[in-house]
């Protein structure tokens, strides 16, 4: 297996949640890490917490010109991880089309824009984040499942088109991150408890679980076109 020591790692969405955990894991493994997201203040706070010389770069993956300019102005990266996305929740007939379009634009097209503009070293890696709803649909999250499936299809195609760059995805189950803070506290606790009770592992996921899977894909030179599911058994219950 390869090492991340002295490699250049870019984590888009690295100011919170899964991206933050990936950035911390990579920095602790010796990588030179840059975290990117839309909020400069959140980025700086995250970089200060992580330490290890992490640098920041404000970036909105919804702005294609900004994405292209960002990569054109920088040297090639050894590893790029895209974990930033904002997707609406709700059934197909209750969610507005505008919310549906914005969700697809944020998670799928944000990853697509990044992959299209990214500059990677010859044997670098690009890792995207999908989700287990691609395999185990939910009646209340039809769009999210479709977006995740689209990302996984994109990964398989890019693994061929961008070779020898390796392209993979991690597919999380329910991960307890600040993403859920918008829910009322009692509802959030109920969701987490019910989900934990339904899973073979007996708990919901943590951001560090996904960071470990991303790390594996970065350092394992025989992994490309892969989707690594880390869902506590959610897709099989």
Secondary structure, 3 states (H helix, E strand, C coil): CCCCCCCEEEEECCCCHHHHHHHHHHHHCCCEEEEEECCHHHHHHHHHHHCCCCEEEECCCCCHHHHHHHHHCCCCEEEEEECCCCCCCCCCCCCCHHHHHHHHHHHHHHHHHHHHHCCEEEEEEEEEECCHHHCCCCCCCHHHHHHHHHHHHHHHHHHHHCCCCEEEEEEECCECCHHHHHCCHHHHHHHHHHHHHHCCCCCCECHHHHHHHHHHHHHCCCCCCCEEEECCCHHHC
